[in-house]
Every structure is written in structure tokens, then in C-alpha cells.
Amino acid sequence: MSDWSDREYRGKEEEKEAEKAEKEEEKTWEEKWRRDPLSAIVWASILIWAGVALLAENLGFLARYEWLDAWGLIFIGAGAIVLLEVVVRLLVPAYRRSIGGTLIFAVVLLGIGLSNMFGWEVTWPLILIAVGVSMLLRGFIGGR
């Protein structure tokens, strides 16, 4: 009988410790995201860029470039902004975190934007090559 109550007591203690660790982990993530304004800056910059590109098209500034429309320009700019985020995350230790998904996202945005210039038959293979190279680099650099 005492073995059963002892196991039950240990189980409750372990459960309390797990809940406490989970709450600490949640606090850590919340604090980390509060200290990382870079994502908010990136998304605000993308929205501003999209507004500028749409305004340029509406005012006729893009009319002389037949191969470039506002949406292509938006995707190219967004890809460049996200690539800039990757560079900042690599160079500034305070904002460092995993960049693999962000890098792939930037390449896809650039590919969508550049598809107007080169066509999908060239753009998608380039996207696949860029994603493969980023995975290789992650494997080599991440293995250190």
C-alpha cells in the first residue's frame, strides 16, 4: 500500500515540475519575441514597400517597363527585405536565430517576383537550386 502512494506522490511531483518548466518555457519565448523587434520591422517594411509599388503603378511610373508590374515588384522587394533580415540575423548576435526557413521564404518570394522577367520555366529551377544550396550550406555550417 505504501509503494502505491509513494509512486502516486512522485507522479504528482513530476507533473508539477513539468508544468512549472512549461510555464518557464512560455515566458522565455514571450520574452524572446518581445526583445526581437526585427520581425515587426521586416513585416512593416514589406507593407510599406507594397504600398509604394502599388502607388508607382497607379501613377504610371511602371508603364515604361512592360516586363515589370506592381506585383512582381512587390515580390522582388519583399524577397530582398527578407534576405536583408537573414543578413542581419547572421551578423547581429542579439537577433540570432534559425534562418533556414526565412532564407527559403526569401528565395521563393524573389522567384515569384522574377518570374515575370524570366518566365516560370527558368524561375522554378532556380528556386529549387537556391533551396538545395541553402540546405547544403546549413548541413556544412550547422555541423560545426
KOLNU-203666 format. One record per residue (C-alpha): residue number from 1; residue in three letters; x, y, z. Coordinates in nm, 2 decimals. Layout:
<rec NUM; ala; <X; Y; Z>>
...
END
This chain:
<rec 1; met; <0.00; 0.00; 0.00>>
<rec 2; ser; <0.28; 0.24; 0.08>>
<rec 3; asp; <0.45; 0.17; -0.25>>
<rec 4; trp; <0.14; 0.28; -0.44>>
<rec 5; ser; <0.10; 0.60; -0.25>>
<rec 6; asp; <0.47; 0.67; -0.29>>
<rec 7; arg; <0.45; 0.62; -0.67>>
<rec 8; glu; <0.14; 0.84; -0.68>>
<rec 9; tyr; <0.32; 1.11; -0.48>>
<rec 10; arg; <0.62; 1.10; -0.71>>
<rec 11; gly; <0.39; 1.12; -1.01>>
<rec 12; lys; <0.22; 1.43; -0.88>>
<rec 13; glu; <0.56; 1.59; -0.80>>
<rec 14; glu; <0.69; 1.52; -1.15>>
<rec 15; glu; <0.37; 1.66; -1.30>>
<rec 16; lys; <0.41; 1.98; -1.10>>
<rec 17; glu; <0.77; 2.01; -1.21>>
<rec 18; ala; <0.67; 1.96; -1.58>>
<rec 19; glu; <0.40; 2.23; -1.55>>
<rec 20; lys; <0.65; 2.47; -1.39>>
<rec 21; ala; <0.91; 2.40; -1.67>>
<rec 22; glu; <0.64; 2.46; -1.93>>
<rec 23; lys; <0.54; 2.79; -1.78>>
<rec 24; glu; <0.91; 2.90; -1.77>>
<rec 25; glu; <0.95; 2.80; -2.14>>
<rec 26; glu; <0.64; 3.00; -2.24>>
<rec 27; lys; <0.79; 3.30; -2.05>>
<rec 28; thr; <1.12; 3.26; -2.23>>
<rec 29; trp; <0.96; 3.25; -2.57>>
<rec 30; glu; <0.74; 3.55; -2.49>>
<rec 31; glu; <1.04; 3.75; -2.36>>
<rec 32; lys; <1.25; 3.65; -2.66>>
<rec 33; trp; <0.99; 3.77; -2.91>>
<rec 34; arg; <0.95; 4.10; -2.72>>
<rec 35; arg; <1.32; 4.15; -2.74>>
<rec 36; asp; <1.32; 4.08; -3.12>>
<rec 37; pro; <1.17; 4.37; -3.30>>
<rec 38; leu; <1.33; 4.27; -3.62>>
<rec 39; ser; <1.03; 4.06; -3.74>>
<rec 40; ala; <0.79; 4.35; -3.69>>
<rec 41; ile; <1.03; 4.59; -3.87>>
<rec 42; val; <1.05; 4.34; -4.16>>
<rec 43; trp; <0.68; 4.30; -4.20>>
<rec 44; ala; <0.62; 4.67; -4.17>>
<rec 45; ser; <0.88; 4.73; -4.44>>
<rec 46; ile; <0.72; 4.48; -4.67>>
<rec 47; leu; <0.38; 4.65; -4.63>>
<rec 48; ile; <0.53; 5.00; -4.69>>
<rec 49; trp; <0.71; 4.86; -5.00>>
<rec 50; ala; <0.39; 4.71; -5.13>>
<rec 51; gly; <0.22; 5.04; -5.09>>
<rec 52; val; <0.50; 5.22; -5.27>>
<rec 53; ala; <0.49; 4.97; -5.56>>
<rec 54; leu; <0.11; 4.99; -5.60>>
<rec 55; leu; <0.13; 5.37; -5.59>>
<rec 56; ala; <0.40; 5.37; -5.85>>
<rec 57; glu; <0.19; 5.16; -6.08>>
<rec 58; asn; <-0.12; 5.37; -6.02>>
<rec 59; leu; <0.07; 5.69; -6.10>>
<rec 60; gly; <0.21; 5.54; -6.42>>
<rec 61; phe; <0.57; 5.51; -6.32>>
<rec 62; leu; <0.59; 5.15; -6.42>>
<rec 63; ala; <0.42; 5.19; -6.76>>
<rec 64; arg; <0.75; 5.22; -6.94>>
<rec 65; tyr; <0.87; 4.88; -6.81>>
<rec 66; glu; <0.65; 4.62; -6.99>>
<rec 67; trp; <0.81; 4.33; -6.82>>
<rec 68; leu; <0.76; 4.47; -6.46>>
<rec 69; asp; <0.43; 4.51; -6.29>>
<rec 70; ala; <0.34; 4.61; -5.94>>
<rec 71; trp; <0.30; 4.26; -5.80>>
<rec 72; gly; <0.63; 4.15; -5.95>>
<rec 73; leu; <0.80; 4.45; -5.79>>
<rec 74; ile; <0.63; 4.38; -5.46>>
<rec 75; phe; <0.76; 4.02; -5.45>>
<rec 76; ile; <1.11; 4.12; -5.55>>
<rec 77; gly; <1.12; 4.39; -5.28>>
<rec 78; ala; <0.97; 4.16; -5.02>>
<rec 79; gly; <1.23; 3.89; -5.11>>
<rec 80; ala; <1.51; 4.15; -5.08>>
<rec 81; ile; <1.38; 4.27; -4.74>>
<rec 82; val; <1.36; 3.92; -4.61>>
<rec 83; leu; <1.71; 3.85; -4.74>>
<rec 84; leu; <1.82; 4.16; -4.55>>
<rec 85; glu; <1.66; 4.01; -4.24>>
<rec 86; val; <1.87; 3.70; -4.29>>
<rec 87; val; <2.19; 3.90; -4.32>>
<rec 88; val; <2.10; 4.10; -4.00>>
<rec 89; arg; <2.03; 3.78; -3.81>>
<rec 90; leu; <2.36; 3.64; -3.92>>
<rec 91; leu; <2.56; 3.95; -3.83>>
<rec 92; val; <2.39; 4.07; -3.51>>
<rec 93; pro; <2.42; 3.83; -3.22>>
<rec 94; ala; <2.13; 3.98; -3.03>>
<rec 95; tyr; <1.89; 3.88; -3.32>>
<rec 96; arg; <2.04; 3.55; -3.40>>
<rec 97; arg; <1.80; 3.25; -3.45>>
<rec 98; ser; <1.74; 2.98; -3.71>>
<rec 99; ile; <1.73; 3.13; -4.06>>
<rec 100; gly; <1.67; 2.82; -4.28>>
<rec 101; gly; <1.30; 2.88; -4.33>>
<rec 102; thr; <1.34; 3.25; -4.37>>
<rec 103; leu; <1.61; 3.20; -4.63>>
<rec 104; ile; <1.38; 2.96; -4.83>>
<rec 105; phe; <1.09; 3.21; -4.79>>
<rec 106; ala; <1.31; 3.49; -4.93>>
<rec 107; val; <1.42; 3.28; -5.23>>
<rec 108; val; <1.06; 3.18; -5.31>>
<rec 109; leu; <0.95; 3.55; -5.29>>
<rec 110; leu; <1.23; 3.65; -5.52>>
<rec 111; gly; <1.15; 3.37; -5.76>>
<rec 112; ile; <0.78; 3.47; -5.78>>
<rec 113; gly; <0.88; 3.83; -5.85>>
<rec 114; leu; <1.14; 3.74; -6.11>>
<rec 115; ser; <0.91; 3.50; -6.29>>
<rec 116; asn; <0.77; 3.80; -6.49>>
<rec 117; met; <1.12; 3.87; -6.63>>
<rec 118; phe; <1.25; 3.52; -6.70>>
<rec 119; gly; <0.94; 3.30; -6.70>>
<rec 120; trp; <0.84; 3.01; -6.48>>
<rec 121; glu; <1.05; 2.76; -6.68>>
<rec 122; val; <1.37; 2.94; -6.56>>
<rec 123; thr; <1.25; 3.07; -6.23>>
<rec 124; trp; <1.13; 2.74; -6.06>>
<rec 125; pro; <1.46; 2.55; -6.13>>
<rec 126; leu; <1.65; 2.85; -5.99>>
<rec 127; ile; <1.43; 2.84; -5.68>>
<rec 128; leu; <1.50; 2.47; -5.64>>
<rec 129; ile; <1.87; 2.52; -5.69>>
<rec 130; ala; <1.88; 2.80; -5.43>>
<rec 131; val; <1.68; 2.59; -5.17>>
<rec 132; gly; <1.92; 2.30; -5.23>>
<rec 133; val; <2.23; 2.52; -5.19>>
<rec 134; ser; <2.09; 2.66; -4.87>>
<rec 135; met; <2.02; 2.31; -4.73>>
<rec 136; leu; <2.38; 2.21; -4.82>>
<rec 137; leu; <2.52; 2.52; -4.65>>
<rec 138; arg; <2.31; 2.45; -4.34>>
<rec 139; gly; <2.44; 2.10; -4.33>>
<rec 140; phe; <2.80; 2.21; -4.36>>
<rec 141; ile; <2.78; 2.51; -4.14>>
<rec 142; gly; <2.54; 2.36; -3.89>>
<rec 143; gly; <2.76; 2.06; -3.84>>
<rec 144; arg; <3.03; 2.26; -3.66>>
END
